[in-house]
């Protein structure tokens, strides 16, 4: 899927949240231009309106660049952008003072104080609020906001602003910059939480896979450990007897051969438990593993009565689909249905988070499943469906007698 929609779905859930957060900060710059700069066009002389709008646009560009760099810093991708932060603070103060100087010493006429005051307060508010992205502590944020609020009042008095108006400007800057600072704090906290939850989900997935490997290792150890010890002891005994010319060495080697053959059968039985997948066990295992990975899994299936070869093939489908969801998906919910309809059994696995399940029918895992199902004249279809969901459908025809019994 190409275009903006495919680009968005190609991102993981944390990456989507980060993109949304980043563009929210960029949108603050658009709000600054439209809410602070554009109103000056109709309430000030054209030359002054042009200067005011140019300064607001330039300030918005600086805040956008600084916000992007600071957000990378919060994600640990770069060092703190100290130069960009100092640049933003300096540009904010210089532009704000320039606005008051133009209003004080320029030929601006009457009735322009409100528009100029809006630009002045907006620059100080946006600069102070977004500057808090470069710090982590709440006290540091409060210090920055308070400093810009006090500075807004102190700088305006020497440039002809009455002190009551300067006090009101300081309060308004404190409130507006404080609102932006709280927004930055909450956005960064939310983004960090999403990434931490995603890392925890990946950790749970790895633990579930590791637990399965440990179980397989324990099974092999239980099967081979004792037998290999006996084989080692009897082999050593046979060597000693052979060196002495004792005929009992042959009997010991025959016993070693018997134990080795027994070990082979037991290992095949253990491996067969993994190769010949039991559908009921695979459905239960899929539900448990997905739940352990933090994915809500709903299973609706009655595998009883199905032929062993059909259960084995569909069990592999469940196993591969579960692996895809765990390894590649960004799923929060997964459903598995098993139905017998008109002489065929249909297994459907559907999950959200289509971006991660990119196998899409071309991967080796699904190709292997198609080969298994083809032996039973079965089919496999997989791909994205409406919304952000991925659906895998496996169909296997049943013998007539089985179909009559299950129906």
GILINKA-V125148 format. One record per pair of residues at least 6 apart in sequence whose C-alpha atoms are under 6 Angstrom apart, sorted by the first residue. I is the first residue (numbers start at 1). J is the second residue. D is the distance in whole Angstrom. If there is no record, write none. Layout:
i=<I:I>
j=<J:J>
d=<D:D>
This chain:
i=<9:10:14:14:26:29:36:37:37:40:40:41:44:66:70:70:73:73:92:96:121:125:125:125:128:128:128:129:129:129:132:132:145:149:149:149:150:152:153:153:153:157:201:204:205:231:238:238:241:242:276:277:277:278:278:279:279:282:287:295:295:296:297:297:297:298:299:299:300:301:301:328:328:329:329:329:330:330:331:331:333:334:334:335:335:336:336:337:337:338:338:339:339:343:343:344:344:344:345:345:346:346:347:347:348:348:349:349:350:350:351:351:352:352:353:353:354:354:354:360:360:361:370:378:378:379:379:380:380:381:381:382:382:383:383:384>
j=<355:355:194:195:64:60:119:53:56:49:115:49:112:84:133:134:79:80:127:120:173:173:176:177:145:148:177:177:180:181:141:181:177:170:173:174:170:170:166:167:170:163:293:293:293:256:249:252:249:249:312:312:315:312:315:311:315:315:297:332:333:333:333:334:335:335:335:336:337:337:338:356:357:353:356:357:353:356:352:353:351:350:351:349:350:348:349:347:348:346:347:345:346:398:403:396:397:398:395:396:394:395:393:394:392:393:391:392:390:391:389:390:388:389:388:389:388:389:390:382:383:382:380:395:396:394:395:393:394:392:393:391:392:390:391:390>
d=<5:5:6:6:6:5:5:5:6:6:5:5:5:6:6:6:6:6:6:5:6:5:6:4:6:6:6:4:5:5:5:6:6:5:5:5:6:5:5:6:5:6:5:5:5:5:4:6:5:5:5:5:5:6:6:5:4:6:6:5:5:5:6:5:6:5:6:5:5:6:5:4:5:6:4:5:5:6:5:5:6:6:4:6:5:6:5:6:5:6:5:6:5:5:5:6:4:5:6:5:6:5:6:5:6:5:6:5:6:4:6:5:6:4:6:6:5:5:5:6:5:6:6:5:4:6:5:6:4:6:5:6:4:6:6:4>
